[in-house]
Amino acid sequence: MEHTILVAEDDQGIREAIGIYMENQGYHVVLAENGQEGLEFMKQYPIHLAIVDIMMPIMDGVEMVKQARKEYDFPIIFLSAKSEDIDKINGLTIGGDDYVTKPFASMELIARVRAQLRRYEQILDLKAGKEKEEPNSSYIVGDLELNPLTKEVFAHGKSIHLTPKEFQILELFMQHPNQVFSAEQIYEKIWQEEAITTDTITVHIRKLREKIELDTKKPMYIQVVWGVGYKLKKG
């Protein structure tokens, strides 16, 4: 299967270099100069992964990904010249799956791309299997309902929009209600790599609570087990 990779980067030299790296690995590449052009290409090509620079003219990478996540769930790797942790966390929170800081080694980027595509294919295979075995199954805990096939989430009778990572974290909790997961366990299960920091999980949990809890100061569902981790309370 030939994968198509979208590269959205305003720096022509970097954009073309990434294109060459990816083509040398056997990928089909689509190059965009800004976020708006990137969104247009998503409608024209069957994109399997996007490499997106955060700082771009016309439409930056953050806005591009926000718009893309309304329709697409393929993996997205952010590029940025910024190295601050807050920039990384913000990028991952709005829908990115990984983050590479410029300057970067070509083999590092290639390895990240391969890893994300491998995980994406596993998710697609799992989804296809579930569609055959469970055509209309949902997880329900209290006023929360999550459908893994349609990717719909309802909380207190209202439809809730979650980023792909938020959805996967909530799905993990709803598959195992009352089971305690450490932040490291959550990261390793969702990102499928060793956790170096738990900051990303902290941010994702906070965002999830803001979306599904009536009162984030007194959460009904996602609760902290001090010194251990988090659990989804049922009953």
N, CA, C and O of each residue as an XYZ file, in Angstrom:
940
protein
N       0.839     -1.200      0.000
C       0.000      0.000      0.000
C       0.873      1.249      0.000
O       1.720      1.416      0.878
N       0.672      2.129     -0.984
C       1.443      3.368     -1.034
C       0.769      4.421     -0.166
O      -0.415      4.717     -0.332
N       1.530      4.975      0.753
C       1.000      6.009      1.632
C       1.239      7.388      1.027
O       2.276      7.639      0.413
N       0.279      8.263      1.208
C       0.413      9.646      0.751
C       0.636     10.543      1.957
O      -0.144     10.530      2.909
N       1.709     11.321      1.905
C       2.075     12.201      3.012
C       1.952     13.652      2.570
O       2.503     14.054      1.545
N       1.227     14.423      3.355
C       1.087     15.857      3.113
C       2.131     16.601      3.934
O       2.246     16.387      5.141
N       2.891     17.474      3.281
C       3.870     18.312      3.972
C       3.426     19.762      3.833
O       3.418     20.304      2.727
N       3.058     20.394      4.941
C       2.648     21.797      4.945
C       3.737     22.604      5.648
O       3.860     22.558      6.872
N       4.515     23.335      4.879
C       5.688     24.069      5.385
C       5.943     25.253      4.469
O       6.045     25.086      3.254
N       6.048     26.462      5.046
C       6.207     27.655      4.208
C       7.637     27.851      3.719
O       7.852     28.536      2.719
N       8.616     27.267      4.399
C      10.009     27.381      3.966
C      10.240     26.403      2.813
O      10.200     25.188      3.003
N      10.481     26.944      1.614
C      10.599     26.097      0.424
C      11.710     25.064      0.555
O      11.538     23.908      0.168
N      12.848     25.479      1.099
C      13.972     24.560      1.227
C      13.641     23.376      2.123
O      13.921     22.227      1.781
N      13.039     23.669      3.282
C      12.675     22.594      4.212
C      11.576     21.728      3.613
O      11.609     20.501      3.710
N      10.596     22.389      2.988
C       9.468     21.656      2.392
C       9.954     20.660      1.345
O       9.561     19.494      1.352
N      10.805     21.129      0.453
C      11.292     20.254     -0.620
C      12.226     19.172     -0.085
O      12.235     18.048     -0.587
N      13.010     19.514      0.934
C      13.914     18.515      1.524
C      13.115     17.377      2.158
O      13.440     16.204      1.980
N      12.062     17.740      2.904
C      11.215     16.707      3.514
C      10.568     15.857      2.426
O      10.458     14.638      2.551
N      10.141     16.530      1.352
C       9.540     15.803      0.237
C      10.489     14.759     -0.335
O      10.086     13.637     -0.640
N      11.755     15.142     -0.476
C      12.762     14.204     -1.000
C      12.985     13.051     -0.021
O      13.069     11.891     -0.424
N      13.083     13.390      1.296
C      13.259     12.336      2.300
C      12.152     11.291      2.175
O      12.412     10.088      2.154
N      10.912     11.776      2.092
C       9.763     10.872      2.079
C       9.672     10.076      0.775
O       9.362      8.884      0.791
N       9.940     10.731     -0.340
C       9.898     10.025     -1.629
C      10.960      8.935     -1.690
O      10.739      7.874     -2.274
N      12.119      9.203     -1.080
C      13.184      8.193     -1.059
C      12.794      6.963     -0.236
O      13.382      5.892     -0.386
N      11.800      7.132      0.631
C      11.303      6.009      1.432
C      10.121      5.308      0.766
O       9.552      4.366      1.318
N       9.761      5.780     -0.431
C       8.684      5.137     -1.171
C       7.312      5.730     -0.960
O       6.315      5.156     -1.398
N       7.240      6.894     -0.284
C       5.945      7.525     -0.047
C       5.586      8.477     -1.187
O       6.466      9.059     -1.820
N       4.295      8.629     -1.440
C       3.823      9.672     -2.351
C       3.684     10.943     -1.529
O       3.141     10.905     -0.424
N       4.164     12.066     -2.047
C       4.221     13.303     -1.269
C       3.434     14.419     -1.942
O       3.493     14.595     -3.159
N       2.692     15.172     -1.125
C       1.979     16.363     -1.573
C       2.524     17.538     -0.765
O       2.547     17.482      0.464
N       2.965     18.602     -1.441
C       3.594     19.743     -0.776
C       2.671     20.954     -0.756
O       2.128     21.346     -1.789
N       2.494     21.544      0.421
C       1.659     22.739      0.581
C       2.481     23.855      1.209
O       3.333     23.603      2.061
N       2.221     25.096      0.783
C       2.979     26.245      1.271
C       2.379     26.859      2.530
O       3.058     27.606      3.233
N       1.122     26.558      2.823
C       0.461     27.126      3.995
C      -0.692     26.221      4.415
O      -1.012     25.246      3.735
N      -1.311     26.560      5.546
C      -2.376     25.722      6.072
C      -3.597     25.641      5.185
O      -4.216     24.584      5.065
N      -3.946     26.748      4.567
C      -5.124     26.766      3.701
C      -4.945     25.817      2.518
O      -5.850     25.059      2.169
N      -3.758     25.875      1.908
C      -3.471     24.983      0.789
C      -3.452     23.527      1.261
O      -3.880     22.622      0.544
N      -2.950     23.321      2.472
C      -2.928     21.973      3.025
C      -4.322     21.386      3.165
O      -4.543     20.221      2.833
N      -5.273     22.192      3.660
C      -6.656     21.727      3.800
C      -7.270     21.397      2.446
O      -8.024     20.433      2.317
N      -6.945     22.198      1.446
C      -7.468     21.939      0.101
C      -6.941     20.613     -0.446
O      -7.676     19.859     -1.084
N      -5.653     20.334     -0.187
C      -5.068     19.079     -0.663
C      -5.682     17.868      0.045
O      -5.765     16.785     -0.533
N      -6.111     18.056      1.296
C      -6.752     16.951      2.014
C      -8.027     16.499      1.319
O      -8.399     15.328      1.383
N      -8.688     17.431      0.657
C      -9.920     17.101     -0.061
C      -9.628     16.433     -1.406
O     -10.472     15.732     -1.964
N      -8.408     16.667     -1.917
C      -8.058     16.169     -3.251
C      -7.322     14.834     -3.235
O      -7.376     14.078     -4.205
N      -6.629     14.544     -2.125
C      -5.797     13.340     -2.072
C      -6.150     12.487     -0.844
O      -6.600     13.023      0.170
N      -5.950     11.170     -0.929
C      -6.181     10.287      0.226
C      -4.988     10.343      1.180
O      -4.116      9.475      1.137
N      -4.949     11.348      2.027
C      -3.807     11.571      2.914
C      -3.778     10.526      4.034
O      -4.803     10.221      4.643
N      -2.583      9.986      4.290
C      -2.410      9.012      5.368
C      -1.670      9.609      6.568
O      -1.770      9.097      7.683
N      -0.927     10.695      6.333
C      -0.194     11.360      7.414
C       0.158     12.765      6.955
O       0.422     12.990      5.774
N       0.163     13.713      7.890
C       0.538     15.093      7.565
C       1.689     15.547      8.456
O       1.711     15.276      9.657
N       2.644     16.242      7.843
C       3.738     16.888      8.564
C       3.476     18.383      8.451
O       3.483     18.934      7.350
N       3.244     19.039      9.582
C       2.716     20.406      9.563
C       3.595     21.352     10.372
O       3.845     21.120     11.554
N       4.058     22.413      9.731
C       4.798     23.463     10.434
C       3.796     24.325     11.197
O       2.723     24.629     10.678
N       4.131     24.715     12.404
C       3.204     25.518     13.205
C       3.109     26.946     12.683
O       2.010     27.486     12.560
N       4.245     27.563     12.374
C       4.250     28.961     11.940
C       4.246     29.043     10.418
O       5.262     28.788      9.772
N       3.070     29.409      9.840
C       2.937     29.567      8.393
C       2.052     30.770      8.098
O       1.213     31.132      8.922
N       2.224     31.400      6.929
C       1.373     32.532      6.560
C      -0.010     32.065      6.110
O      -0.237     30.875      5.891
N      -0.925     33.020      5.979
C      -2.308     32.806      5.524
C      -3.103     31.999      6.553
O      -4.083     32.496      7.106
N      -2.687     30.765      6.808
C      -3.279     29.951      7.878
C      -2.169     29.146      8.529
O      -1.480     28.375      7.861
N      -1.993     29.325      9.849
C      -0.893     28.620     10.514
C      -1.254     27.154     10.766
O      -2.385     26.722     10.537
N      -0.260     26.408     11.242
C      -0.456     24.983     11.433
C      -1.475     24.636     12.497
O      -2.189     23.641     12.370
N      -1.554     25.448     13.552
C      -2.516     25.180     14.621
C      -3.942     25.260     14.096
O      -4.750     24.367     14.351
N      -4.255     26.324     13.367
C      -5.607     26.481     12.813
C      -5.885     25.406     11.764
O      -6.997     24.886     11.677
N      -4.881     25.082     10.980
C      -5.046     24.033      9.967
C      -5.448     22.712     10.616
O      -6.364     22.036     10.148
N      -4.762     22.350     11.694
C      -5.045     21.076     12.351
C      -6.404     21.104     13.043
O      -7.125     20.106     13.033
N      -6.758     22.237     13.641
C      -8.090     22.355     14.243
C      -9.172     22.076     13.210
O     -10.131     21.354     13.483
N      -9.011     22.656     12.018
C      -9.989     22.450     10.949
C      -9.949     21.001     10.448
O     -10.989     20.389     10.208
N      -8.743     20.468     10.294
C      -8.597     19.105      9.765
C      -9.227     18.069     10.688
O      -9.823     17.098     10.221
N      -9.097     18.274     11.997
C      -9.595     17.289     12.955
C     -11.124     17.195     12.986
O     -11.675     16.279     13.597
N     -11.796     18.119     12.343
C     -13.252     18.028     12.246
C     -13.672     16.928     11.275
O     -14.798     16.435     11.334
N     -12.752     16.545     10.374
C     -13.089     15.558      9.344
C     -12.132     14.375      9.261
O     -12.531     13.288      8.843
N     -10.873     14.572      9.653
C      -9.864     13.534      9.411
C      -9.214     13.076     10.712
O      -9.064     13.852     11.655
N      -8.828     11.786     10.745
C      -8.174     11.261     11.943
C      -6.794     10.668     11.665
O      -6.238      9.975     12.518
N      -6.227     10.935     10.465
C      -4.877     10.425     10.186
C      -3.865     11.131     11.090
O      -4.126     12.237     11.563
N      -2.707     10.499     11.335
C      -1.719     11.094     12.235
C      -1.116     12.387     11.696
O      -0.941     12.556     10.490
N      -0.805     13.289     12.618
C      -0.218     14.585     12.271
C       1.025     14.811     13.125
O       0.986     14.685     14.349
N       2.125     15.145     12.459
C       3.375     15.466     13.143
C       3.634     16.958     12.983
O       3.722     17.463     11.864
N       3.755     17.658     14.102
C       4.034     19.093     14.062
C       5.534     19.355     13.924
O       6.362     18.624     14.467
N       5.862     20.416     13.187
C       7.225     20.930     13.104
C       7.237     22.342     13.674
O       6.307     23.115     13.441
N       8.272     22.678     14.412
C       8.381     24.045     14.912
C       9.819     24.363     15.278
O      10.587     23.490     15.682
N      10.169     25.646     15.124
C      11.493     26.101     15.538
C      11.515     26.350     17.037
O      12.580     26.520     17.629
N      10.325     26.370     17.654
C      10.249     26.612     19.091
C      10.525     25.323     19.850
O      10.115     24.240     19.430
N      11.223     25.453     20.971
C      11.547     24.264     21.754
C      10.859     24.261     23.118
O      11.045     23.330     23.901
N      10.065     25.297     23.410
C       9.409     25.370     24.707
C       8.385     24.250     24.864
O       7.690     23.898     23.912
N       8.296     23.692     26.076
C       7.352     22.609     26.338
C       5.918     23.038     26.095
O       5.113     22.239     25.616
N       5.574     24.291     26.417
C       4.189     24.743     26.275
C       3.761     24.707     24.823
O       2.604     24.415     24.522
N       4.693     25.005     23.911
C       4.365     24.961     22.482
C       4.078     23.523     22.069
O       3.154     23.259     21.300
N       4.870     22.607     22.583
C       4.671     21.193     22.276
C       3.335     20.712     22.816
O       2.581     20.045     22.108
N       3.040     21.042     24.050
C       1.790     20.596     24.670
C       0.585     21.165     23.944
O      -0.395     20.455     23.718
N       0.648     22.452     23.573
C      -0.462     23.063     22.841
C      -0.690     22.357     21.518
O      -1.830     22.103     21.127
N       0.406     22.039     20.824
C       0.281     21.365     19.540
C      -0.363     20.002     19.673
O      -1.222     19.643     18.868
N       0.035     19.238     20.674
C      -0.527     17.907     20.868
C      -1.973     17.979     21.322
O      -2.786     17.130     20.957
N      -2.297     18.990     22.117
C      -3.647     19.106     22.646
C      -4.677     19.386     21.572
O      -5.805     18.902     21.667
N      -4.320     20.163     20.540
C      -5.313     20.506     19.524
C      -5.403     19.451     18.424
O      -6.117     19.649     17.441
N      -4.701     18.348     18.570
C      -4.903     17.268     17.609
C      -3.664     16.669     16.995
O      -3.766     15.766     16.165
N      -2.480     17.151     17.384
C      -1.254     16.565     16.855
C      -0.936     15.245     17.541
O      -1.316     15.030     18.692
N      -0.240     14.363     16.835
C       0.132     13.067     17.397
C       1.597     13.004     17.810
O       1.977     12.189     18.650
N       2.417     13.866     17.217
C       3.839     13.874     17.551
C       4.379     15.263     17.234
O       3.679     16.095     16.657
N       5.626     15.504     17.616
C       6.192     16.846     17.539
C       7.692     16.743     17.303
O       8.390     16.030     18.024
N       8.185     17.451     16.298
C       9.617     17.463     15.992
C      10.090     18.909     15.956
O       9.492     19.749     15.284
N      11.160     19.191     16.678
C      11.694     20.549     16.731
C      12.794     20.731     15.694
O      13.697     19.902     15.582
N      12.711     21.824     14.937
C      13.759     22.155     13.962
C      14.955     22.770     14.679
O      14.773     23.506     15.649
N      16.180     22.485     14.223
C      16.536     21.566     13.127
C      16.445     20.115     13.581
O      16.609     19.817     14.764
N      16.184     19.214     12.638
C      16.039     17.807     12.976
C      16.830     16.964     11.971
O      17.100     17.402     10.853
N      17.189     15.767     12.384
C      17.877     14.831     11.489
C      16.837     14.132     10.621
O      15.754     13.791     11.095
N      17.167     13.922      9.357
C      16.212     13.301      8.438
C      15.760     11.935      8.932
O      14.583     11.596      8.808
N      16.669     11.146      9.488
C      16.316      9.802      9.940
C      15.393      9.839     11.152
O      14.585      8.933     11.352
N      15.518     10.897     11.965
C      14.600     11.035     13.104
C      13.175     11.237     12.603
O      12.242     10.593     13.083
N      13.014     12.142     11.631
C      11.683     12.403     11.083
C      11.127     11.158     10.400
O       9.953     10.828     10.568
N      11.958     10.472      9.639
C      11.520      9.252      8.948
C      11.060      8.203      9.960
O      10.053      7.528      9.744
N      11.796      8.068     11.059
C      11.422      7.094     12.092
C      10.083      7.456     12.719
O       9.259      6.580     12.979
N       9.863      8.756     12.964
C       8.581      9.200     13.540
C       7.437      8.912     12.575
O       6.366      8.462     12.983
N       7.671      9.174     11.297
C       6.640      8.930     10.278
C       6.289      7.447     10.229
O       5.113      7.084     10.223
N       7.299      6.601     10.196
C       7.052      5.155     10.146
C       6.254      4.690     11.362
O       5.325      3.891     11.241
N       6.632      5.201     12.534
C       5.949      4.793     13.766
C       4.487      5.213     13.751
O       3.611      4.436     14.128
N       4.222      6.446     13.314
C       2.838      6.934     13.284
C       1.998      6.178     12.263
O       0.840      5.860     12.531
N       2.562      5.890     11.103
C       1.819      5.141     10.084
C       1.536      3.718     10.557
O       0.467      3.169     10.291
N       2.485      3.134     11.250
C       2.288      1.775     11.769
C       1.142      1.755     12.783
O       0.308      0.851     12.754
N       1.097      2.741     13.673
C       0.014      2.815     14.661
C      -1.329      3.080     13.995
O      -2.355      2.520     14.381
N      -1.301      3.944     12.988
C      -2.537      4.285     12.280
C      -3.119      3.049     11.594
O      -4.331      2.831     11.625
N      -2.263      2.250     10.982
C      -2.729      1.029     10.322
C      -3.284      0.038     11.338
O      -4.257     -0.662     11.057
N      -2.671     -0.025     12.516
C      -3.179     -0.911     13.562
C      -4.565     -0.476     14.012
O      -5.443     -1.307     14.245
N      -4.756      0.840     14.132
C      -6.065      1.367     14.527
C      -7.107      1.054     13.465
O      -8.227      0.658     13.790
N      -6.744      1.230     12.190
C      -7.678      0.943     11.100
C      -8.038     -0.540     11.070
O      -9.195     -0.898     10.853
N      -7.045     -1.399     11.287
C      -7.305     -2.840     11.307
C      -8.227     -3.206     12.466
O      -9.148     -4.009     12.315
N      -7.963     -2.598     13.632
C      -8.792     -2.867     14.805
C     -10.215     -2.388     14.571
O     -11.181     -3.068     14.919
N     -10.330     -1.204     13.975
C     -11.654     -0.647     13.684
C     -12.416     -1.548     12.716
O     -13.613     -1.781     12.886
N     -11.722     -2.050     11.709
C     -12.368     -2.930     10.732
C     -12.851     -4.209     11.400
O     -13.927     -4.715     11.082
N     -12.051     -4.734     12.331
C     -12.454     -5.934     13.053
C     -13.660     -5.695     13.927
O     -14.552     -6.540     14.003
N     -13.700     -4.547     14.593
C     -14.832     -4.219     15.458
C     -16.102     -4.031     14.650
O     -17.191     -4.389     15.099
N     -15.962     -3.464     13.448
C     -17.140     -3.245     12.622
C     -17.779     -4.571     12.234
O     -18.999     -4.664     12.099
N     -16.936     -5.615     12.052
C     -17.466     -6.924     11.691
C     -18.090     -7.610     12.900
O     -19.138     -8.248     12.797
N     -17.421     -7.467     14.061
C     -17.873     -8.188     15.240
C     -18.970     -7.444     16.000
O     -19.911     -8.059     16.501
N     -18.845     -6.112     16.084
C     -19.780     -5.326     16.871
C     -20.229     -4.122     16.055
O     -19.678     -3.032     16.212
N     -21.223     -4.301     15.182
C     -21.626     -3.245     14.262
C     -22.155     -1.983     14.928
O     -22.146     -0.921     14.304
N     -22.613     -2.062     16.161
C     -23.177     -0.852     16.766
C     -22.997     -0.873     18.280
O     -23.965     -0.713     19.023
N     -21.764     -1.068     18.740
C     -21.507     -1.167     20.170
C     -21.055      0.172     20.726
O     -20.300      0.906     20.088
N     -21.532      0.480     21.936
C     -21.144      1.713     22.616
C     -20.774      1.376     24.049
O     -21.252      0.391     24.611
N     -19.919      2.204     24.635
C     -19.609      2.106     26.051
C     -20.441      3.158     26.772
O     -20.503      4.309     26.340
N     -21.076      2.765     27.864
C     -21.911      3.695     28.616
C     -21.529      3.630     30.086
O     -21.526      2.559     30.694
N     -21.208      4.787     30.648
C     -20.926      4.916     32.070
C     -21.681      6.144     32.558
O     -21.328      7.271     32.212
N     -22.715      5.930     33.357
C     -23.521      7.051     33.824
C     -24.123      7.816     32.664
O     -24.805      7.239     31.819
N     -23.870      9.124     32.622
C     -24.366      9.968     31.538
C     -23.374     10.072     30.386
O     -23.561     10.880     29.475
N     -22.327      9.263     30.422
C     -21.340      9.259     29.341
C     -21.621      8.111     28.380
O     -21.905      6.991     28.804
N     -21.539      8.397     27.093
C     -21.669      7.357     26.077
C     -20.611      7.581     25.011
O     -20.465      8.694     24.504
N     -19.877      6.541     24.668
C     -18.821      6.621     23.661
C     -19.013      5.494     22.659
O     -19.089      4.323     23.031
N     -19.092      5.858     21.386
C     -19.210      4.867     20.319
C     -17.876      4.787     19.583
O     -17.496      5.746     18.910
N     -17.154      3.668     19.692
C     -15.823      3.567     19.074
C     -15.851      3.501     17.556
O     -14.829      3.734     16.910
N     -17.008      3.187     16.974
C     -17.094      3.076     15.521
C     -17.411      4.415     14.872
O     -16.776      4.805     13.892
N     -18.394      5.117     15.424
C     -18.784      6.411     14.846
C     -17.954      7.560     15.403
O     -18.010      8.682     14.899
N     -17.169      7.263     16.465
C     -16.335      8.276     17.132
C     -17.186      9.370     17.784
O     -16.732     10.503     17.947
N     -18.404      9.026     18.150
C     -19.285      9.991     18.809
C     -19.189      9.838     20.324
O     -19.066      8.731     20.848
N     -19.248     10.974     21.010
C     -19.246     10.988     22.471
C     -20.379     11.889     22.943
O     -20.562     12.995     22.435
N     -21.130     11.403     23.914
C     -22.211     12.191     24.491
C     -22.002     12.281     25.995
O     -21.685     11.288     26.649
N     -22.183     13.481     26.534
C     -22.069     13.695     27.968
C     -23.256     14.531     28.420
O     -23.477     15.635     27.923
N     -24.012     13.995     29.362
C     -25.177     14.695     29.902
C     -26.160     15.084     28.803
O     -26.761     16.157     28.837
N     -26.312     14.186     27.824
C     -27.282     14.399     26.760
C     -26.814     15.276     25.622
O     -27.579     15.546     24.696
N     -25.564     15.728     25.671
C     -25.043     16.611     24.630
C     -23.877     15.949     23.889
O     -23.080     15.223     24.482
N     -23.795     16.214     22.588
C     -22.687     15.703     21.788
C     -21.416     16.470     22.133
O     -21.435     17.698     22.209
N     -20.323     15.761     22.338
C     -19.047     16.359     22.738
C     -18.002     16.090     21.663
O     -17.858     14.960     21.197
N     -17.271     17.138     21.271
C     -16.183     16.964     20.298
C     -14.868     16.764     21.040
O     -14.468     17.597     21.853
N     -14.199     15.648     20.751
C     -12.897     15.359     21.340
C     -11.843     15.249     20.253
O     -12.142     14.857     19.125
N     -10.608     15.596     20.597
C      -9.497     15.350     19.684
C      -9.251     13.836     19.652
O      -9.716     13.129     20.545
N      -8.533     13.323     18.646
C      -8.276     11.879     18.590
C      -7.636     11.314     19.858
O      -8.020     10.237     20.312
N      -6.672     12.021     20.432
C      -6.016     11.515     21.633
C      -6.954     11.567     22.834
O      -6.955     10.646     23.651
N      -7.749     12.623     22.956
C      -8.729     12.695     24.037
C      -9.709     11.532     23.927
O     -10.072     10.913     24.927
N     -10.130     11.244     22.699
C     -11.067     10.138     22.472
C     -10.445      8.816     22.902
O     -11.094      8.014     23.574
N      -9.196      8.584     22.520
C      -8.534      7.321     22.854
C      -8.357      7.162     24.361
O      -8.506      6.064     24.897
N      -8.040      8.264     25.041
C      -7.883      8.199     26.499
C      -9.218      7.885     27.159
O      -9.288      7.029     28.041
N     -10.283      8.575     26.737
C     -11.602      8.315     27.312
C     -12.059      6.892     26.999
O     -12.663      6.231     27.845
N     -11.772      6.421     25.784
C     -12.142      5.054     25.416
C     -11.429      4.042     26.315
O     -12.029      3.055     26.739
N     -10.153      4.290     26.603
C      -9.401      3.411     27.504
C     -10.067      3.354     28.873
O     -10.242      2.279     29.447
N     -10.438      4.528     29.390
C     -11.099      4.582     30.693
C     -12.439      3.843     30.672
O     -12.756      3.099     31.600
N     -13.222      4.050     29.611
C     -14.562      3.471     29.560
C     -14.530      1.969     29.299
O     -15.475      1.257     29.640
N     -13.462      1.494     28.705
C     -13.288      0.045     28.546
C     -12.943     -0.624     29.875
O     -13.189     -1.814     30.068
N     -12.364      0.171     30.794
C     -11.912     -0.374     32.080
C     -12.362      0.537     33.227
O     -11.518      1.106     33.919
N     -13.667      0.687     33.439
C     -14.146      1.578     34.508
C     -13.637      1.131     35.877
O     -13.546     -0.060     36.173
N     -13.313      2.122     36.695
C     -12.814      1.922     38.061
C     -11.393      1.365     38.127
O     -10.847      1.193     39.217
N     -10.792      1.081     36.975
C      -9.391      0.631     36.979
C      -8.475      1.843     36.987
O      -8.688      2.792     36.232
N      -7.467      1.816     37.831
C      -6.546      2.942     37.957
C      -5.387      2.776     36.972
O      -4.761      1.719     36.894
N      -5.120      3.849     36.225
C      -3.993      3.878     35.289
C      -3.045      5.000     35.701
O      -3.486      6.117     35.971
N      -1.764      4.714     35.748
C      -0.796      5.785     35.984
C      -0.687      6.625     34.720
O      -1.069      6.179     33.638
N      -0.164      7.844     34.854
C       0.017      8.705     33.686
C       0.950      8.037     32.681
O       0.753      8.153     31.472
N       1.956      7.344     33.180
C       2.895      6.647     32.292
C       2.195      5.538     31.515
O       2.444      5.358     30.322
N       1.315      4.790     32.194
C       0.577      3.716     31.520
C      -0.331      4.267     30.424
O      -0.419      3.702     29.334
N      -1.000      5.371     30.725
C      -1.885      5.984     29.729
C      -1.080      6.404     28.511
O      -1.463      6.124     27.376
N       0.040      7.078     28.754
C       0.870      7.552     27.642
C       1.349      6.380     26.792
O       1.264      6.424     25.565
N       1.847      5.343     27.436
C       2.420      4.212     26.696
C       1.355      3.422     25.936
O       1.634      2.877     24.868
N       0.126      3.357     26.482
C      -0.957      2.662     25.788
C      -1.461      3.455     24.590
O      -1.765      2.875     23.548
N      -1.552      4.775     24.729
C      -2.112      5.608     23.661
C      -1.054      5.973     22.622
O      -1.300      5.867     21.421
N       0.119      6.402     23.079
C       1.181      6.804     22.141
C       2.065      5.622     21.729
O       2.806      5.703     20.750
N       1.979      4.545     22.475
C       2.739      3.325     22.198
C       4.242      3.575     22.149
O       4.949      3.063     21.281
N       4.702      4.361     23.085
C       6.133      4.572     23.262
C       6.383      4.929     24.718
O       5.456      5.290     25.443
N       7.619      4.829     25.139
C       7.951      5.075     26.537
C       7.678      6.524     26.912
O       7.998      7.442     26.157
N       7.091      6.718     28.072
C       6.764      8.065     28.543
C       8.008      8.729     29.121
O       8.627      8.212     30.051
N       8.365      9.882     28.558
C       9.499     10.649     29.068
C       9.012     11.672     30.088
O       9.694     11.954     31.074
N       7.822     12.224     29.841
C       7.203     13.184     30.749
C       5.714     12.901     30.813
O       5.141     12.348     29.875
N       5.084     13.279     31.922
C       3.639     13.076     32.067
C       2.857     14.369     31.840
O       1.640     14.395     32.020
N       3.545     15.434     31.448
C       2.873     16.724     31.252
C       1.760     16.628     30.214
O       0.692     17.215     30.389
N       2.008     15.896     29.144
C       1.011     15.772     28.082
C      -0.265     15.124     28.610
O      -1.363     15.563     28.270
N      -0.137     14.090     29.433
C      -1.307     13.425     30.006
C      -2.057     14.375     30.929
O      -3.288     14.406     30.916
N      -1.337     15.142     31.722
C      -1.976     16.111     32.616
C      -2.847     17.080     31.836
O      -3.975     17.371     32.234
N      -2.321     17.579     30.723
C      -3.075     18.520     29.893
C      -4.290     17.838     29.269
O      -5.381     18.409     29.267
N      -4.120     16.634     28.744
C      -5.237     15.925     28.113
C      -6.344     15.604     29.118
O      -7.526     15.705     28.790
N      -5.971     15.223     30.328
C      -6.970     14.935     31.363
C      -7.737     16.202     31.712
O      -8.958     16.172     31.868
N      -7.019     17.314     31.833
C      -7.690     18.587     32.138
C      -8.682     18.955     31.046
O      -9.808     19.363     31.333
N      -8.261     18.809     29.786
C      -9.145     19.123     28.663
C     -10.363     18.198     28.640
O     -11.480     18.642     28.374
N     -10.144     16.924     28.916
C     -11.251     15.970     28.951
C     -12.263     16.351     30.021
O     -13.470     16.338     29.779
N     -11.768     16.687     31.194
C     -12.670     17.082     32.280
C     -13.492     18.309     31.906
O     -14.682     18.386     32.211
N     -12.851     19.263     31.246
C     -13.571     20.471     30.848
C     -14.726     20.148     29.905
O     -15.723     20.870     29.860
N     -14.585     19.064     29.156
C     -15.594     18.716     28.157
C     -16.679     17.779     28.678
O     -17.819     17.846     28.217
N     -16.345     16.900     29.636
C     -17.332     15.897     30.048
C     -17.871     16.088     31.462
O     -18.895     15.501     31.812
N     -17.207     16.893     32.274
C     -17.648     17.074     33.656
C     -18.546     18.305     33.789
O     -18.330     19.316     33.120
N     -19.549     18.210     34.654
C     -20.392     19.371     34.941
C     -19.648     20.370     35.818
O     -19.826     21.580     35.680
N     -18.813     19.857     36.720
C     -18.028     20.700     37.621
C     -16.615     20.117     37.688
O     -16.398     19.070     38.297
N     -15.662     20.797     37.060
C     -14.293     20.268     37.017
C     -13.624     20.253     38.389
O     -12.659     19.519     38.602
N     -14.141     21.072     39.330
C     -13.574     21.076     40.676
C     -14.054     19.871     41.485
O     -13.401     19.449     42.440
N     -15.207     19.325     41.087
C     -15.740     18.129     41.735
C     -16.104     17.107     40.657
O     -17.285     16.847     40.427
N     -15.115     16.535     40.005
C     -15.387     15.635     38.873
C     -16.143     14.372     39.280
O     -15.828     13.741     40.289
N     -17.145     14.017     38.475
C     -17.924     12.801     38.709
C     -17.248     11.580     38.107
O     -17.366     10.472     38.630
N     -16.541     11.790     37.008
C     -16.034     10.666     36.234
C     -14.524     10.469     36.364
O     -14.082      9.537     37.036
N     -13.734     11.327     35.733
C     -12.279     11.135     35.771
C     -11.742     11.647     37.100
O     -11.764     12.846     37.378
N     -11.264     10.724     37.906
C     -10.826     11.072     39.250
C      -9.358     10.716     39.464
O      -8.833      9.764     38.888
N      -8.720     11.516     40.313
C      -7.317     11.284     40.661
C      -7.241     10.303     41.823
O      -7.954     10.440     42.816
N      -6.379      9.329     41.686
C      -6.034      8.453     42.804
C      -4.632      8.880     43.217
O      -3.647      8.505     42.581
N      -4.550      9.653     44.267
C      -3.314     10.339     44.618
C      -2.143      9.375     44.776
O      -2.228      8.357     45.463
N      -1.064      9.733     44.123
C       0.144      8.928     44.180
C       0.149      7.738     43.251
O       1.137      7.009     43.166
N      -0.978      7.535     42.539
C      -1.073      6.374     41.648
C      -1.388      6.782     40.219
O      -0.625      6.479     39.301
N      -2.520      7.475     40.025
C      -2.891      7.854     38.660
C      -4.323      8.322     38.550
O      -4.794      9.096     39.383
N      -5.027      7.852     37.516
C      -6.393      8.286     37.238
C      -7.293      7.075     37.012
O      -6.838      5.995     36.635
N      -8.589      7.291     37.254
C      -9.572      6.255     36.943
C     -10.878      6.912     36.522
O     -11.130      8.077     36.830
N     -11.698      6.154     35.818
C     -13.046      6.592     35.469
C     -13.994      5.921     36.452
O     -14.132      4.698     36.456
N     -14.641      6.720     37.278
C     -15.509      6.176     38.321
C     -16.830      5.714     37.732
O     -17.481      6.435     36.975
N     -17.211      4.499     38.096
C     -18.504      3.947     37.676
C     -19.233      3.428     38.901
O     -18.693      2.633     39.671
N     -20.481      3.890     39.076
C     -21.274      3.425     40.193
C     -20.982      4.151     41.484
O     -21.590      3.851     42.511
